[in-house]
Amino acid sequence: MTLQFNLGYGLASAGSDIFTELNEVYTLDKSDFRAPVIGAGFAIFLNDRIDLSFDFSYARSSTWSEYVDWVDENDLPIEQETKLTQFPITASVRYFLMDRGREVGNLSWIPTTWAPYIGVGGGQMYYEFQQTGDFVDFFDYSIFYDTIVSDGWAWVGHVLGGVQWALSPQWVVSAEGRYSLADAPLDRPTYKGYEPIDLSGFKGTIGFGVRF
């Protein structure tokens, strides 16, 4: 078994209509939902070419914005903070494109210096989409303060590819890219009429692990 810790960066697809509206109404862009990623997991050695891995990661973007076309009665910006949190818990099958090492006698094993791999997997993702600050009520054009939240769980699937470097028989370093597909219904009635929020995206990570 290999225990591993990862650091990286995530690029959210932000492709659903809620993000389109945010880009049009507020000073937000899809790139504002990119975020650092931290994670951990473990992989079970099935044979010299296949691992079964379980992992989780955490990413949260937080951006201040203001209305594009509206100001308050003092000609000051109407501001709010928008956060997107993603916490996937997944399992993957990783297939190594070459043997990861060779046995010498009955008691020793010499790892290959590097071994590329590909894989597929899936699981569940917890998400939270939150806006806190001042908003315009377009019925009477008053300004009010509020916190608007939508959260829940969604199914997620992913494909991945990477390479693993062996520093020794026990210690490894890896680099991985992963693209995930996921969406989830937004909470009602706040987001009535919106399509599911797009939680897909790409993340690249660097990992440091130890074999047992």
DOMIPA-28247 format. One record per residue (C-alpha): residue number from 1; y, x, z. Coordinates in steps of 0.5 Angstrom, whole numbers, plus 500, padded with zeros to 3 digits. Layout:
+------+-----+-----+-----+
| resi |   Y |   X |   Z |
+------+-----+-----+-----+
|  NUM |   Y |   X |   Z |
...
+------+-----+-----+-----+
! end
This chain:
+------+-----+-----+-----+
| resi |   Y |   X |   Z |
+------+-----+-----+-----+
|    1 | 500 | 500 | 500 |
|    2 | 507 | 502 | 499 |
|    3 | 513 | 500 | 503 |
|    4 | 520 | 500 | 499 |
|    5 | 527 | 499 | 500 |
|    6 | 532 | 498 | 494 |
|    7 | 539 | 498 | 493 |
|    8 | 543 | 496 | 486 |
|    9 | 547 | 491 | 483 |
|   10 | 547 | 484 | 480 |
|   11 | 550 | 481 | 474 |
|   12 | 550 | 474 | 474 |
|   13 | 549 | 470 | 468 |
|   14 | 554 | 464 | 471 |
|   15 | 552 | 460 | 465 |
|   16 | 553 | 453 | 467 |
|   17 | 559 | 448 | 467 |
|   18 | 561 | 449 | 474 |
|   19 | 562 | 457 | 472 |
|   20 | 566 | 454 | 466 |
|   21 | 570 | 450 | 470 |
|   22 | 572 | 455 | 475 |
|   23 | 574 | 460 | 469 |
|   24 | 579 | 455 | 467 |
|   25 | 582 | 452 | 473 |
|   26 | 582 | 458 | 477 |
|   27 | 583 | 465 | 476 |
|   28 | 576 | 467 | 476 |
|   29 | 572 | 470 | 471 |
|   30 | 564 | 470 | 470 |
|   31 | 564 | 478 | 472 |
|   32 | 567 | 476 | 479 |
|   33 | 560 | 473 | 481 |
|   34 | 557 | 480 | 480 |
|   35 | 555 | 483 | 487 |
|   36 | 551 | 489 | 490 |
|   37 | 544 | 488 | 492 |
|   38 | 540 | 490 | 498 |
|   39 | 532 | 489 | 498 |
|   40 | 526 | 491 | 501 |
|   41 | 518 | 490 | 500 |
|   42 | 511 | 492 | 499 |
|   43 | 506 | 493 | 494 |
|   44 | 499 | 493 | 494 |
|   45 | 495 | 498 | 490 |
|   46 | 489 | 494 | 486 |
|   47 | 487 | 500 | 482 |
|   48 | 491 | 506 | 478 |
|   49 | 494 | 501 | 473 |
|   50 | 496 | 495 | 477 |
|   51 | 500 | 493 | 483 |
|   52 | 501 | 486 | 487 |
|   53 | 508 | 487 | 490 |
|   54 | 512 | 482 | 495 |
|   55 | 519 | 483 | 495 |
|   56 | 526 | 480 | 497 |
|   57 | 533 | 482 | 496 |
|   58 | 540 | 479 | 498 |
|   59 | 546 | 479 | 494 |
|   60 | 553 | 476 | 495 |
|   61 | 560 | 476 | 491 |
|   62 | 566 | 474 | 495 |
|   63 | 573 | 473 | 491 |
|   64 | 580 | 470 | 492 |
|   65 | 583 | 466 | 487 |
|   66 | 588 | 461 | 485 |
|   67 | 590 | 455 | 481 |
|   68 | 592 | 457 | 474 |
|   69 | 597 | 451 | 473 |
|   70 | 599 | 449 | 480 |
|   71 | 603 | 452 | 485 |
|   72 | 605 | 448 | 492 |
|   73 | 612 | 445 | 494 |
|   74 | 614 | 452 | 495 |
|   75 | 612 | 455 | 488 |
|   76 | 607 | 459 | 492 |
|   77 | 600 | 460 | 489 |
|   78 | 594 | 455 | 492 |
|   79 | 589 | 460 | 494 |
|   80 | 581 | 459 | 496 |
|   81 | 575 | 464 | 497 |
|   82 | 569 | 463 | 492 |
|   83 | 562 | 466 | 495 |
|   84 | 556 | 466 | 491 |
|   85 | 550 | 468 | 496 |
|   86 | 543 | 469 | 493 |
|   87 | 536 | 471 | 497 |
|   88 | 530 | 471 | 492 |
|   89 | 523 | 472 | 495 |
|   90 | 518 | 473 | 490 |
|   91 | 511 | 476 | 488 |
|   92 | 510 | 480 | 482 |
|   93 | 504 | 484 | 478 |
|   94 | 506 | 491 | 476 |
|   95 | 502 | 494 | 470 |
|   96 | 503 | 502 | 470 |
|   97 | 503 | 504 | 463 |
|   98 | 499 | 511 | 465 |
|   99 | 495 | 513 | 471 |
|  100 | 499 | 514 | 477 |
|  101 | 494 | 520 | 479 |
|  102 | 487 | 523 | 479 |
|  103 | 482 | 524 | 485 |
|  104 | 480 | 532 | 487 |
|  105 | 474 | 531 | 490 |
|  106 | 473 | 526 | 495 |
|  107 | 479 | 526 | 500 |
|  108 | 485 | 528 | 496 |
|  109 | 489 | 525 | 490 |
|  110 | 494 | 528 | 486 |
|  111 | 500 | 523 | 483 |
|  112 | 503 | 524 | 476 |
|  113 | 510 | 526 | 477 |
|  114 | 512 | 520 | 473 |
|  115 | 509 | 513 | 471 |
|  116 | 513 | 507 | 467 |
|  117 | 511 | 500 | 469 |
|  118 | 512 | 493 | 467 |
|  119 | 511 | 486 | 470 |
|  120 | 512 | 479 | 471 |
|  121 | 513 | 475 | 477 |
|  122 | 516 | 469 | 481 |
|  123 | 518 | 465 | 487 |
|  124 | 523 | 462 | 491 |
|  125 | 531 | 463 | 491 |
|  126 | 535 | 461 | 497 |
|  127 | 542 | 460 | 494 |
|  128 | 549 | 458 | 497 |
|  129 | 555 | 456 | 493 |
|  130 | 562 | 456 | 497 |
|  131 | 569 | 455 | 496 |
|  132 | 574 | 455 | 502 |
|  133 | 581 | 454 | 502 |
|  134 | 587 | 450 | 499 |
|  135 | 585 | 445 | 493 |
|  136 | 589 | 440 | 489 |
|  137 | 587 | 432 | 490 |
|  138 | 588 | 430 | 483 |
|  139 | 589 | 423 | 485 |
|  140 | 595 | 423 | 488 |
|  141 | 597 | 431 | 487 |
|  142 | 597 | 432 | 495 |
|  143 | 594 | 439 | 497 |
|  144 | 589 | 439 | 502 |
|  145 | 584 | 445 | 506 |
|  146 | 577 | 444 | 506 |
|  147 | 570 | 448 | 505 |
|  148 | 566 | 446 | 500 |
|  149 | 558 | 448 | 500 |
|  150 | 552 | 447 | 496 |
|  151 | 546 | 450 | 498 |
|  152 | 538 | 450 | 497 |
|  153 | 532 | 453 | 494 |
|  154 | 530 | 454 | 487 |
|  155 | 524 | 456 | 483 |
|  156 | 525 | 463 | 480 |
|  157 | 521 | 467 | 475 |
|  158 | 522 | 474 | 472 |
|  159 | 520 | 480 | 468 |
|  160 | 521 | 487 | 470 |
|  161 | 521 | 494 | 468 |
|  162 | 522 | 501 | 471 |
|  163 | 519 | 508 | 472 |
|  164 | 516 | 511 | 479 |
|  165 | 517 | 518 | 481 |
|  166 | 512 | 521 | 486 |
|  167 | 516 | 526 | 490 |
|  168 | 509 | 528 | 494 |
|  169 | 503 | 524 | 495 |
|  170 | 506 | 519 | 500 |
|  171 | 513 | 519 | 498 |
|  172 | 516 | 516 | 491 |
|  173 | 523 | 514 | 488 |
|  174 | 523 | 508 | 483 |
|  175 | 528 | 505 | 478 |
|  176 | 528 | 498 | 476 |
|  177 | 531 | 493 | 472 |
|  178 | 529 | 486 | 473 |
|  179 | 532 | 479 | 469 |
|  180 | 531 | 473 | 473 |
|  181 | 531 | 465 | 471 |
|  182 | 533 | 460 | 476 |
|  183 | 537 | 454 | 477 |
|  184 | 538 | 449 | 482 |
|  185 | 541 | 442 | 483 |
|  186 | 548 | 442 | 486 |
|  187 | 549 | 438 | 492 |
|  188 | 551 | 431 | 491 |
|  189 | 556 | 427 | 492 |
|  190 | 561 | 433 | 492 |
|  191 | 558 | 436 | 485 |
|  192 | 556 | 429 | 482 |
|  193 | 556 | 429 | 474 |
|  194 | 555 | 437 | 474 |
|  195 | 549 | 440 | 471 |
|  196 | 544 | 445 | 475 |
|  197 | 548 | 451 | 477 |
|  198 | 545 | 457 | 473 |
|  199 | 542 | 462 | 478 |
|  200 | 540 | 467 | 473 |
|  201 | 542 | 474 | 472 |
|  202 | 540 | 481 | 471 |
|  203 | 539 | 487 | 477 |
|  204 | 538 | 494 | 477 |
|  205 | 536 | 498 | 483 |
|  206 | 534 | 504 | 486 |
|  207 | 528 | 504 | 491 |
|  208 | 525 | 509 | 496 |
|  209 | 518 | 508 | 498 |
|  210 | 513 | 511 | 502 |
|  211 | 505 | 510 | 501 |
|  212 | 500 | 509 | 506 |
+------+-----+-----+-----+
! end
